[in-house]
Amino acid sequence: MTIINMSNKQQDYDSVVRDLVAEYDEILGAVILYKQLPITDLIGILNKTETLKIADQLIEFHNSINRLPSQIGREHV
């Protein structure tokens, strides 16, 4: 499970995305997810559901990227 450290009960989105990238090593997915986040510098404390939702989006994107090469490879055969 991803643990996101919160300082002063607020954290910027850059830090949240960096923590998730460090956990899942998913830079491209995090960049795309980051573009979908609301435009603001600070957020309040993420509850467990919100943290898991962000992590699930990263994992889902990672899985879709991992499937892509095999699908492309089959089309060329």
SULRABEL-V984873 format. One record per residue. RES is the residue in one small letter. SS is DSSP state (A for helix, B for strand, O for the rest). OMEGA is omega in whole degrees, 0 to 359 (999 if undefined). D_FIRST is the distance of its C-alpha to the first C-alpha in whole Angstrom. Layout:
# SULRABEL-V984873
<<RES/SS/OMEGA/D_FIRST> <RES/SS/OMEGA/D_FIRST>>
This chain:
# SULRABEL-V984873
<<m/O/181/0> <t/O/175/4> <i/O/180/6> <i/O/180/10> <n/O/180/13> <m/O/177/16> <s/B/182/19> <n/O/177/22> <k/O/174/20> <q/B/180/20> <q/B/179/19> <d/O/182/20> <y/A/178/19> <d/A/180/19> <s/A/179/17> <v/A/181/14> <v/A/178/15> <r/A/179/15> <d/A/180/12> <l/A/177/10> <v/A/179/13> <a/A/181/12> <e/A/187/9> <y/A/179/11> <d/O/184/14> <e/O/186/15> <i/A/183/18> <l/A/178/20> <g/A/180/18> <a/A/179/17> <v/A/179/21> <i/A/178/21> <l/A/181/19> <y/A/180/20> <k/A/181/23> <q/A/182/22> <l/O/178/21> <p/O/180/24> <i/O/177/26> <t/O/181/26> <d/O/186/25> <l/O/174/23> <i/B/176/20> <g/O/179/20> <i/O/175/17> <l/O/175/14> <n/O/185/13> <k/A/181/10> <t/A/180/12> <e/A/179/13> <t/A/180/9> <l/A/179/8> <k/A/178/12> <i/A/180/12> <a/A/179/9> <d/A/178/11> <q/A/178/14> <l/A/181/13> <i/A/179/12> <e/A/178/15> <f/A/179/17> <h/A/180/17> <n/A/180/18> <s/A/177/21> <i/A/180/22> <n/A/179/21> <r/A/186/24> <l/A/182/26> <p/A/181/28> <s/A/178/29> <q/A/179/30> <i/A/180/32> <g/A/180/33> <r/A/181/35> <e/A/182/37> <h/A/184/39> <v/O/999/40>>
